[in-house]
Amino acid sequence: MSDPTAAPARDHFVDFMRAFSLLVVVAWHWVFTIVIWADDGPHATSPIGFTTGLWAATWLLQVMPLFFYIGGYSHLVAWQSARSKGQRLSGFVMRRLRRLAIPALALLIVWIAVGITVGAVFNIEWMGRAVLLVVSPLWFMGVYLMLVALLPIFLWLHQRWDSIVLVFLAAAAGAVDILRFRYGYEWLGIINMITVWGLCHQLGFFYERLVTAARRADWTLLWAGLAGLAGLVGSGLYPGSMVGVPGETSNMAPPTLCIVALVLFQAGVAEVIRPRLSLRLERPRWQKVNETINRFSTPLFLFHTTGMAFHRAVSYALAGERNEAREPTGWWWLSRPLAFVGPLLFTLPVIYLFGRRWVKVPRGEREQEAPHTPQPAN
């Protein structure tokens, strides 16, 4: 029998999936963002609205549900570790809120100040819209902070009603969708910011059970999520894309029942690939790669749109025009493999100058929040 007081071994798979999710978001923004200039300034769109069938890729590449799922498990394990050391839940929540909120708020305040200053000095009317595009990915940090703040409630619900909580969160999300789409109460969509993302987060509390369950449970989760997605999208009530597309109802803002099906599908995919990937992550070379992407994933996410904005500004200055194609062309598609290079080169100096303190988490915090490795079923 294992010693319950011993420090748990890190779950390298959880570390990898958490960082991988953030890197996918960064790569998506860098590679698949099309900036269209109008009279009121820049507008962002994506090739999904112009390319038939490309929406299907978002079922794997819209990884925010997966990130919140992994985050739920990480928060649970971190709290269990903190509680064993005599810490109070209120103090634990406040520490995590400060650690997440300070860099996000600092970035937001700096960009707002830059936007106001530059817009006033040079009389640039569209500066506000440009700043909005740069800071818009921080919505994710706002939702994540909300989930951390509600952690005491989520933990109480989990302890009292266990998996029934997931059923009622899904039912609430479906009820909100019905009231929105059938009766026109669009303002109720804000409720799904809690019910849908809360469900993704709550599902992470069951990560250990999924790992230790028979492997057929992984495939059951995967196929159930995929069938749910196919049924919801096939009904015609929901768009196929899991990211926002101009001119369509969004499955993300606010989230819909499709995101519930998506997190089930993605959690199933993650569990199906986990055994083989976990073996690779035990190798020294893969551990080094995993450690590196985990060190840089958070600051890279925070500053990736800042670096992207600088890269676009320089590109526009050198070209003498805002020469982005309004729709993806053949050359645009051919250039996608290299589209991340420019934003990356501009983002790395920003991280070096302003984000170094968030590159490496202090050892004590890493040990406290380390998700341990559950033993899978045979």
N, C-alpha and C positions, 0 to 999 in steps of 0.2 A: 504494500500500500504506500502511495506517495505521501511525502511529508507536506501537510497543508500550509506549513509556515515557510516552506522553501520558496525562493524566488522563482516564478514561473519562467519557462523558456519563451522567448518571443515567438510569436506566430509570424513567420516571414511572409507567408501567403497573404495575411491580412495587411501587413505593411505594404506589400507590393500592390495589392488591389487598391488601397487607399491612394497611394501616390500615382498609380497608373491612371486612375479615374481623373485626377486633376490634370495630368499630362495630356490625356485625350481631349479635355476641354480646351486646353491651351492650343494644341495642334489644330483643333477644329476652327478656332477663332482665327488663327494665323493663316491657315491654308484655304478655308472655305468662306471667308468673309468678302463680300463684294460691296464696295462703298460707292454709292450713287449720289452725285451732287445735284441738289435742287436749289431753288431760289432761297430757301430757308436754311441751307447748309447740308451737311452730309447725312445720308441715310444708309443703314446697313441692311443688306439682304444676303441671301445664300443661293447657291446653284440649285437647291432643291425645288424652288419655284419654277425653274426653267428646264429641268431635266426629268423626263418621265421615269418613274419608278425609283428615283434616288431616295425617296422618303423611306424606303425599306431599310437603308443603311442606318437610319437613326434608331432603329430598334436595338442595335448593338452600340452605336456611337453616342447616343444620348445617355451618358453614364451617371448623371446626377442621382437617379434613384439608387444605383449601386453604391455610390459614395455615401449616401445617407444610411444605407443598410450596413455598410462596414462601420460607419461612425457610431451607429447604435450599439454594435458589439464592443467597439473600443471604449465607449463611454461606460458601458456596464462593467467591463473588466477593470477599467481605471478606478471606478467608484468602489468596487469590491476590494481592490488593493488599498485605496485610501482609508476605507472603513476599518480594515484589519489593522491599520496603524493608528486608529483612534480619532480620525478626522471626522468632522461633522459634514453632513451633506450640503448645508448652506455654504460653508466655507469652500468645499470642493467645487461647487457650481460657480461661485464668484471668482475663484482663481482661473477656471477655464474660460469664463466670460472675458476676464481682463486679458488673458493671453491671446484670445482670438480677436477681440474688439479693438485693441490699441492699434495694431498695424493697419487694419481696415479703415478705422476712423481717421488715422493720420493721413493715409493716402487720399481718402475722400476730401478731407479739409484742404489739403495741398492743392488738389485739382480744382476745387471750387474757387480757391483764392487765385490760382493762375488764370482760370477762366474769366473771373470778374476783372482782374487787372489787365490782361491782354485785350479783352473785349472793350474795356473803357479807353485804354491808351491808344489802340489802333482802330477803334470804332468798327470792330468786327461783330456784326449782328449774329452770325451763326456760331459764335464761340461757345455759347451755352449748349447747343446741340452737340457740338464736338466733344465737350467735356462729358456730356451724358453718355455718349457712346463709349468713352474710355472707362467710365466708372460703372457702367451698367452690369458687368459681370459680378459686381459686389452684392447683387441680390442674393446670390448663393450664401455669402457670409451672413447676411441678415437672417435668412431662414435657419442657417446652422446655429446662430446665436439664439434664435427663438427656441430651437429644440433643446439646446443646453439649458436655457432658463427654465424650460418646462420639464426638465429631467426628473425632479422630485415627483411630479404628477405621473409621468410615464412609468417610473419605477414602482409607484404605489399601484397603478393599474395592472402592471405586469405581475406583481406579487399577489394581488387579490383575484384577478380574473384570467391571468395567463393568456392562452391563445385566443380566448373569446374576444379580447380587446381588438385583435386584428379584424375579426368578423364585423364588429360594430363600427370600426373606423372605415372599413370598405363600404358598409351599408350607408354610413353618413355621407361618404363621398358620392355614392350613386344617387342618393336623395338630392344632394346639391345639384348634380348634373341635370336631373330631371326638372328641378325647379328653374334652372337656368335656361335649358334648351327648349323645354315645352311651354313654360309659363313666362319666360322673359325676365326672371329675377337675376340679372347678371351680377348685381352687387353681392349676391350670396357666394360667388366664387371665392371670395376672400377666406371663407370658412375652410375651403379645401387646401389652403396653404398650411393649415394645421392638421386636418384629417389625413390628407394624402401623404405629405412629407412626414407627418407623425407616424403613419403606418410603415413607411419605408424604414424609419428609424427604429420603430418598435420591432420590426421583423428581425433586425440585427440582434435583439436579445435572445433569439432562438438559434443563433449561429452554431453554438456548441451542439445542440440537438441535431442539427442538420449534418454536422460533421460526423457525429457518432451514429447516425441512422444508417440503415442499409442503403446501398448505392442506388437502389431503385427509387428511393425517395427523391434523389437529385433529379432524376429524369422525370418523375411525376411533377415536381415543381416547375421544371423547364417547360414541359408540354402543357401544363395547366396555364402558365403565363402566356405561352405562345397562342394557345387556343383562345384565351380571353382576348388577347390583342386582335387576333384575326376576326373574332366575332364582333367586337366593338367597332373596329374600323370598317368591317364589311357591312355593318348595319347602316352606314351612311351618316350616322349622327356625329362621328368623330373623324377628323382628318387622319391620314395615314402617317404623317410626319410627327415625330416626337419632339421636334424643335419648331419654334415659331416660323411661319412662312407668311410674308405679306399677302393680304387678301383672303386668308383662311382663318377659321377659328383655331386658337392655339390650345394644344394639350398641356402646355407648360405654364401659361400665364392667364388665369390660374391653372393649377394642375387638375386633370380630370381623372375619371376612373381608368382611363388608358394607362396612366402612370402606375396605378396599382397592379394592373396586369404586367406592365413592363418590369417592375421590380421583382415580381415572382419569376418572370422569364430570365432576367439577368442574374438573380441569385441562383437559379437552377444551372445556368451556364457556368457561373463561377464555381459551383460545387462539382460539376461534371469534370472541369479541367483541373480542379484543385489537387487531386492526388499526384498527377504527373508533374504539374508545375511545382508543387511543394518539394518534390524530390530534386528538381533542378535548382531550386532556391537554397538547398542545403549545400550545394557545391561552393567552394570559396570564391570562384570568379563571379558566379551569380549573386552571391551574398554581397560582394563589393558593388556590383551594379545596383542591387536593391537598396543598399545603404546610400549610395550616391543620389538616386532619384528621390529617396525619402528626405534627404537633407535639403534638396533644392525645390521640391514640388510646391511647397506652400509659398515661398517668396516668388517663385516663377509664376504661379497663378496670380498672386497679388499684382505683380508688375508687368505681366505679359502684354496687357493692352496699352500700358504706358510706352513700352518699347515699340509696340506696333504703331502707335501714333507718331512717335519720332521718326520711325522708318518711312511711314507714308508721307510725312511732312518733307523729309529730305528728298524722297522720290519725286514728289510733286515739284519741288524747287528745281531739281536737276532737269526734269522733263519739260519744265516751263508750262505745264498744264496738269489738271487733274485727270489723268489719262486712263482711269480704270474703265474697262469695258462694262457696259450696262448689263450685258448678258454673257455667260461663259462661252468663249469661243474655243476652237480647236487648240490654238496656242495657249490659251488660259489653262486648259486641262493638261496639256503637255508640261506646263511649267509648275504644276502643283507639287511634284516631289521636291522642288527647290524653294517653294514659297515660304517655308519656315525659316530659311537661313537669314534673310535680312532682319525680320523681327527679332530673332534670337540674338543677333550681333548687337542690336540696339538695347535689348533687354538686359543682357549680362552686365553692362556697366551700371545700369540703374540699380540692379541687385547689389553690386559691389559697393556703390556709394550709399545706398539708403536701406538695403535689406539684409545686410550681413548678420545682424543680430538674430534674424529669424531663420538663417540657413541651418544652424545646428542647434537642436533642442538640448538644453542642459541634461547631463547624464541622470541626475536625480529624477527629473520629470519623465525621461524616457523609461526608466525602470518602473516608475509609478504607474504609467499608463500602458505598459507593455501588455498586449494581448497574448495570452499563453496559448499553446498549441493543444487543442483537444485531441484525444486519441480516437481515430476513426474506427468504425465497425469493420469487421472483416468481410 
